[in-house]
Amino acid sequence: MISQGIVLLHDNARPHSAGVTQNLIQQFGSEHFDHPPYNPDLAPSHYQLFLNLKHDFGLIRFDSDDDAEKRCSAVAVFTSGIFL
């Protein structure tokens, strides 16, 4: 993304997230990444990862704490690289 030229970073202010603005950005062929409102505990680079995990975990019903811990352990192995 950065090697392609211009990078537009904006917050979630209403003018930036309005449909008209999003359509214009899309017409320019820019790629858009959603990011959370300000949260000191979650870097924007991790937002997409945790958004996907939230979606995946929302579809799973755990029958025991052990099942939940096993699933979290499997995810921790996958995500350990982002904390280097």
Phi and psi in radians as a Rosetta constraint file:
Dihedral C 1 N 2 CA 2 C 2 CIRCULARHARMONIC -1.164 0.35
Dihedral N 2 CA 2 C 2 N 3 CIRCULARHARMONIC -0.617 0.35
Dihedral C 2 N 3 CA 3 C 3 CIRCULARHARMONIC -1.191 0.35
Dihedral N 3 CA 3 C 3 N 4 CIRCULARHARMONIC -0.251 0.35
Dihedral C 3 N 4 CA 4 C 4 CIRCULARHARMONIC -1.477 0.35
Dihedral N 4 CA 4 C 4 N 5 CIRCULARHARMONIC -0.104 0.35
Dihedral C 4 N 5 CA 5 C 5 CIRCULARHARMONIC 2.235 0.35
Dihedral N 5 CA 5 C 5 N 6 CIRCULARHARMONIC -2.033 0.35
Dihedral C 5 N 6 CA 6 C 6 CIRCULARHARMONIC -1.372 0.35
Dihedral N 6 CA 6 C 6 N 7 CIRCULARHARMONIC 2.395 0.35
Dihedral C 6 N 7 CA 7 C 7 CIRCULARHARMONIC -2.096 0.35
Dihedral N 7 CA 7 C 7 N 8 CIRCULARHARMONIC 2.167 0.35
Dihedral C 7 N 8 CA 8 C 8 CIRCULARHARMONIC -1.817 0.35
Dihedral N 8 CA 8 C 8 N 9 CIRCULARHARMONIC 2.075 0.35
Dihedral C 8 N 9 CA 9 C 9 CIRCULARHARMONIC -2.044 0.35
Dihedral N 9 CA 9 C 9 N 10 CIRCULARHARMONIC 2.084 0.35
Dihedral C 9 N 10 CA 10 C 10 CIRCULARHARMONIC -2.352 0.35
Dihedral N 10 CA 10 C 10 N 11 CIRCULARHARMONIC 2.839 0.35
Dihedral C 10 N 11 CA 11 C 11 CIRCULARHARMONIC -1.554 0.35
Dihedral N 11 CA 11 C 11 N 12 CIRCULARHARMONIC -2.983 0.35
Dihedral C 11 N 12 CA 12 C 12 CIRCULARHARMONIC -1.618 0.35
Dihedral N 12 CA 12 C 12 N 13 CIRCULARHARMONIC 0.490 0.35
Dihedral C 12 N 13 CA 13 C 13 CIRCULARHARMONIC -1.067 0.35
Dihedral N 13 CA 13 C 13 N 14 CIRCULARHARMONIC 2.623 0.35
Dihedral C 13 N 14 CA 14 C 14 CIRCULARHARMONIC -0.923 0.35
Dihedral N 14 CA 14 C 14 N 15 CIRCULARHARMONIC -0.808 0.35
Dihedral C 14 N 15 CA 15 C 15 CIRCULARHARMONIC -1.063 0.35
Dihedral N 15 CA 15 C 15 N 16 CIRCULARHARMONIC -0.554 0.35
Dihedral C 15 N 16 CA 16 C 16 CIRCULARHARMONIC -1.346 0.35
Dihedral N 16 CA 16 C 16 N 17 CIRCULARHARMONIC -0.500 0.35
Dihedral C 16 N 17 CA 17 C 17 CIRCULARHARMONIC -1.776 0.35
Dihedral N 17 CA 17 C 17 N 18 CIRCULARHARMONIC 0.043 0.35
Dihedral C 17 N 18 CA 18 C 18 CIRCULARHARMONIC -1.151 0.35
Dihedral N 18 CA 18 C 18 N 19 CIRCULARHARMONIC 2.603 0.35
Dihedral C 18 N 19 CA 19 C 19 CIRCULARHARMONIC -0.999 0.35
Dihedral N 19 CA 19 C 19 N 20 CIRCULARHARMONIC -0.708 0.35
Dihedral C 19 N 20 CA 20 C 20 CIRCULARHARMONIC -1.072 0.35
Dihedral N 20 CA 20 C 20 N 21 CIRCULARHARMONIC -0.777 0.35
Dihedral C 20 N 21 CA 21 C 21 CIRCULARHARMONIC -1.134 0.35
Dihedral N 21 CA 21 C 21 N 22 CIRCULARHARMONIC -0.767 0.35
Dihedral C 21 N 22 CA 22 C 22 CIRCULARHARMONIC -1.082 0.35
Dihedral N 22 CA 22 C 22 N 23 CIRCULARHARMONIC -0.702 0.35
Dihedral C 22 N 23 CA 23 C 23 CIRCULARHARMONIC -1.114 0.35
Dihedral N 23 CA 23 C 23 N 24 CIRCULARHARMONIC -0.715 0.35
Dihedral C 23 N 24 CA 24 C 24 CIRCULARHARMONIC -1.127 0.35
Dihedral N 24 CA 24 C 24 N 25 CIRCULARHARMONIC -0.755 0.35
Dihedral C 24 N 25 CA 25 C 25 CIRCULARHARMONIC -1.055 0.35
Dihedral N 25 CA 25 C 25 N 26 CIRCULARHARMONIC -0.717 0.35
Dihedral C 25 N 26 CA 26 C 26 CIRCULARHARMONIC -1.155 0.35
Dihedral N 26 CA 26 C 26 N 27 CIRCULARHARMONIC -0.652 0.35
Dihedral C 26 N 27 CA 27 C 27 CIRCULARHARMONIC -1.086 0.35
Dihedral N 27 CA 27 C 27 N 28 CIRCULARHARMONIC -0.562 0.35
Dihedral C 27 N 28 CA 28 C 28 CIRCULARHARMONIC -1.326 0.35
Dihedral N 28 CA 28 C 28 N 29 CIRCULARHARMONIC -0.094 0.35
Dihedral C 28 N 29 CA 29 C 29 CIRCULARHARMONIC 1.393 0.35
Dihedral N 29 CA 29 C 29 N 30 CIRCULARHARMONIC 0.343 0.35
Dihedral C 29 N 30 CA 30 C 30 CIRCULARHARMONIC -1.448 0.35
Dihedral N 30 CA 30 C 30 N 31 CIRCULARHARMONIC 2.593 0.35
Dihedral C 30 N 31 CA 31 C 31 CIRCULARHARMONIC -1.595 0.35
Dihedral N 31 CA 31 C 31 N 32 CIRCULARHARMONIC 2.402 0.35
Dihedral C 31 N 32 CA 32 C 32 CIRCULARHARMONIC -2.043 0.35
Dihedral N 32 CA 32 C 32 N 33 CIRCULARHARMONIC 2.276 0.35
Dihedral C 32 N 33 CA 33 C 33 CIRCULARHARMONIC -2.029 0.35
Dihedral N 33 CA 33 C 33 N 34 CIRCULARHARMONIC 2.212 0.35
Dihedral C 33 N 34 CA 34 C 34 CIRCULARHARMONIC -1.221 0.35
Dihedral N 34 CA 34 C 34 N 35 CIRCULARHARMONIC 2.574 0.35
Dihedral C 34 N 35 CA 35 C 35 CIRCULARHARMONIC -2.532 0.35
Dihedral N 35 CA 35 C 35 N 36 CIRCULARHARMONIC 2.729 0.35
Dihedral C 35 N 36 CA 36 C 36 CIRCULARHARMONIC -1.339 0.35
Dihedral N 36 CA 36 C 36 N 37 CIRCULARHARMONIC 2.829 0.35
Dihedral C 36 N 37 CA 37 C 37 CIRCULARHARMONIC -1.078 0.35
Dihedral N 37 CA 37 C 37 N 38 CIRCULARHARMONIC 2.956 0.35
Dihedral C 37 N 38 CA 38 C 38 CIRCULARHARMONIC -0.836 0.35
Dihedral N 38 CA 38 C 38 N 39 CIRCULARHARMONIC 2.220 0.35
Dihedral C 38 N 39 CA 39 C 39 CIRCULARHARMONIC -2.604 0.35
Dihedral N 39 CA 39 C 39 N 40 CIRCULARHARMONIC 1.917 0.35
Dihedral C 39 N 40 CA 40 C 40 CIRCULARHARMONIC -1.148 0.35
Dihedral N 40 CA 40 C 40 N 41 CIRCULARHARMONIC -0.294 0.35
Dihedral C 40 N 41 CA 41 C 41 CIRCULARHARMONIC -1.630 0.35
Dihedral N 41 CA 41 C 41 N 42 CIRCULARHARMONIC -0.132 0.35
Dihedral C 41 N 42 CA 42 C 42 CIRCULARHARMONIC -2.312 0.35
Dihedral N 42 CA 42 C 42 N 43 CIRCULARHARMONIC 1.934 0.35
Dihedral C 42 N 43 CA 43 C 43 CIRCULARHARMONIC -1.222 0.35
Dihedral N 43 CA 43 C 43 N 44 CIRCULARHARMONIC 2.508 0.35
Dihedral C 43 N 44 CA 44 C 44 CIRCULARHARMONIC -0.952 0.35
Dihedral N 44 CA 44 C 44 N 45 CIRCULARHARMONIC -0.543 0.35
Dihedral C 44 N 45 CA 45 C 45 CIRCULARHARMONIC -1.176 0.35
Dihedral N 45 CA 45 C 45 N 46 CIRCULARHARMONIC -0.380 0.35
Dihedral C 45 N 46 CA 46 C 46 CIRCULARHARMONIC -1.641 0.35
Dihedral N 46 CA 46 C 46 N 47 CIRCULARHARMONIC -0.192 0.35
Dihedral C 46 N 47 CA 47 C 47 CIRCULARHARMONIC -1.030 0.35
Dihedral N 47 CA 47 C 47 N 48 CIRCULARHARMONIC -0.838 0.35
Dihedral C 47 N 48 CA 48 C 48 CIRCULARHARMONIC -1.052 0.35
Dihedral N 48 CA 48 C 48 N 49 CIRCULARHARMONIC -0.736 0.35
Dihedral C 48 N 49 CA 49 C 49 CIRCULARHARMONIC -1.049 0.35
Dihedral N 49 CA 49 C 49 N 50 CIRCULARHARMONIC -0.869 0.35
Dihedral C 49 N 50 CA 50 C 50 CIRCULARHARMONIC -1.244 0.35
Dihedral N 50 CA 50 C 50 N 51 CIRCULARHARMONIC -0.498 0.35
Dihedral C 50 N 51 CA 51 C 51 CIRCULARHARMONIC -1.101 0.35
Dihedral N 51 CA 51 C 51 N 52 CIRCULARHARMONIC -0.768 0.35
Dihedral C 51 N 52 CA 52 C 52 CIRCULARHARMONIC -1.149 0.35
Dihedral N 52 CA 52 C 52 N 53 CIRCULARHARMONIC -0.724 0.35
Dihedral C 52 N 53 CA 53 C 53 CIRCULARHARMONIC -1.109 0.35
Dihedral N 53 CA 53 C 53 N 54 CIRCULARHARMONIC -0.711 0.35
Dihedral C 53 N 54 CA 54 C 54 CIRCULARHARMONIC -1.047 0.35
Dihedral N 54 CA 54 C 54 N 55 CIRCULARHARMONIC -0.746 0.35
Dihedral C 54 N 55 CA 55 C 55 CIRCULARHARMONIC -1.116 0.35
Dihedral N 55 CA 55 C 55 N 56 CIRCULARHARMONIC -0.812 0.35
Dihedral C 55 N 56 CA 56 C 56 CIRCULARHARMONIC -1.090 0.35
Dihedral N 56 CA 56 C 56 N 57 CIRCULARHARMONIC -0.804 0.35
Dihedral C 56 N 57 CA 57 C 57 CIRCULARHARMONIC -1.206 0.35
Dihedral N 57 CA 57 C 57 N 58 CIRCULARHARMONIC -0.453 0.35
Dihedral C 57 N 58 CA 58 C 58 CIRCULARHARMONIC -1.178 0.35
Dihedral N 58 CA 58 C 58 N 59 CIRCULARHARMONIC -0.357 0.35
Dihedral C 58 N 59 CA 59 C 59 CIRCULARHARMONIC -1.651 0.35
Dihedral N 59 CA 59 C 59 N 60 CIRCULARHARMONIC -0.043 0.35
Dihedral C 59 N 60 CA 60 C 60 CIRCULARHARMONIC -1.923 0.35
Dihedral N 60 CA 60 C 60 N 61 CIRCULARHARMONIC 2.370 0.35
Dihedral C 60 N 61 CA 61 C 61 CIRCULARHARMONIC -1.921 0.35
Dihedral N 61 CA 61 C 61 N 62 CIRCULARHARMONIC 2.117 0.35
Dihedral C 61 N 62 CA 62 C 62 CIRCULARHARMONIC -1.616 0.35
Dihedral N 62 CA 62 C 62 N 63 CIRCULARHARMONIC 2.331 0.35
Dihedral C 62 N 63 CA 63 C 63 CIRCULARHARMONIC -1.497 0.35
Dihedral N 63 CA 63 C 63 N 64 CIRCULARHARMONIC -0.300 0.35
Dihedral C 63 N 64 CA 64 C 64 CIRCULARHARMONIC -2.664 0.35
Dihedral N 64 CA 64 C 64 N 65 CIRCULARHARMONIC 2.888 0.35
Dihedral C 64 N 65 CA 65 C 65 CIRCULARHARMONIC -1.109 0.35
Dihedral N 65 CA 65 C 65 N 66 CIRCULARHARMONIC -0.621 0.35
Dihedral C 65 N 66 CA 66 C 66 CIRCULARHARMONIC -1.066 0.35
Dihedral N 66 CA 66 C 66 N 67 CIRCULARHARMONIC -0.726 0.35
Dihedral C 66 N 67 CA 67 C 67 CIRCULARHARMONIC -1.081 0.35
Dihedral N 67 CA 67 C 67 N 68 CIRCULARHARMONIC -0.746 0.35
Dihedral C 67 N 68 CA 68 C 68 CIRCULARHARMONIC -1.132 0.35
Dihedral N 68 CA 68 C 68 N 69 CIRCULARHARMONIC -0.730 0.35
Dihedral C 68 N 69 CA 69 C 69 CIRCULARHARMONIC -1.132 0.35
Dihedral N 69 CA 69 C 69 N 70 CIRCULARHARMONIC -0.680 0.35
Dihedral C 69 N 70 CA 70 C 70 CIRCULARHARMONIC -1.106 0.35
Dihedral N 70 CA 70 C 70 N 71 CIRCULARHARMONIC -0.750 0.35
Dihedral C 70 N 71 CA 71 C 71 CIRCULARHARMONIC -1.126 0.35
Dihedral N 71 CA 71 C 71 N 72 CIRCULARHARMONIC -0.744 0.35
Dihedral C 71 N 72 CA 72 C 72 CIRCULARHARMONIC -1.138 0.35
Dihedral N 72 CA 72 C 72 N 73 CIRCULARHARMONIC -0.644 0.35
Dihedral C 72 N 73 CA 73 C 73 CIRCULARHARMONIC -1.121 0.35
Dihedral N 73 CA 73 C 73 N 74 CIRCULARHARMONIC -0.710 0.35
Dihedral C 73 N 74 CA 74 C 74 CIRCULARHARMONIC -1.121 0.35
Dihedral N 74 CA 74 C 74 N 75 CIRCULARHARMONIC -0.695 0.35
Dihedral C 74 N 75 CA 75 C 75 CIRCULARHARMONIC -1.202 0.35
Dihedral N 75 CA 75 C 75 N 76 CIRCULARHARMONIC -0.674 0.35
Dihedral C 75 N 76 CA 76 C 76 CIRCULARHARMONIC -1.062 0.35
Dihedral N 76 CA 76 C 76 N 77 CIRCULARHARMONIC -0.652 0.35
Dihedral C 76 N 77 CA 77 C 77 CIRCULARHARMONIC -1.112 0.35
Dihedral N 77 CA 77 C 77 N 78 CIRCULARHARMONIC -0.715 0.35
Dihedral C 77 N 78 CA 78 C 78 CIRCULARHARMONIC -1.175 0.35
Dihedral N 78 CA 78 C 78 N 79 CIRCULARHARMONIC -0.695 0.35
Dihedral C 78 N 79 CA 79 C 79 CIRCULARHARMONIC -1.595 0.35
Dihedral N 79 CA 79 C 79 N 80 CIRCULARHARMONIC -0.095 0.35
Dihedral C 79 N 80 CA 80 C 80 CIRCULARHARMONIC -1.043 0.35
Dihedral N 80 CA 80 C 80 N 81 CIRCULARHARMONIC -0.458 0.35
Dihedral C 80 N 81 CA 81 C 81 CIRCULARHARMONIC -1.184 0.35
Dihedral N 81 CA 81 C 81 N 82 CIRCULARHARMONIC -0.425 0.35
Dihedral C 81 N 82 CA 82 C 82 CIRCULARHARMONIC -1.336 0.35
Dihedral N 82 CA 82 C 82 N 83 CIRCULARHARMONIC -0.185 0.35
Dihedral C 82 N 83 CA 83 C 83 CIRCULARHARMONIC -1.734 0.35
Dihedral N 83 CA 83 C 83 N 84 CIRCULARHARMONIC 0.111 0.35
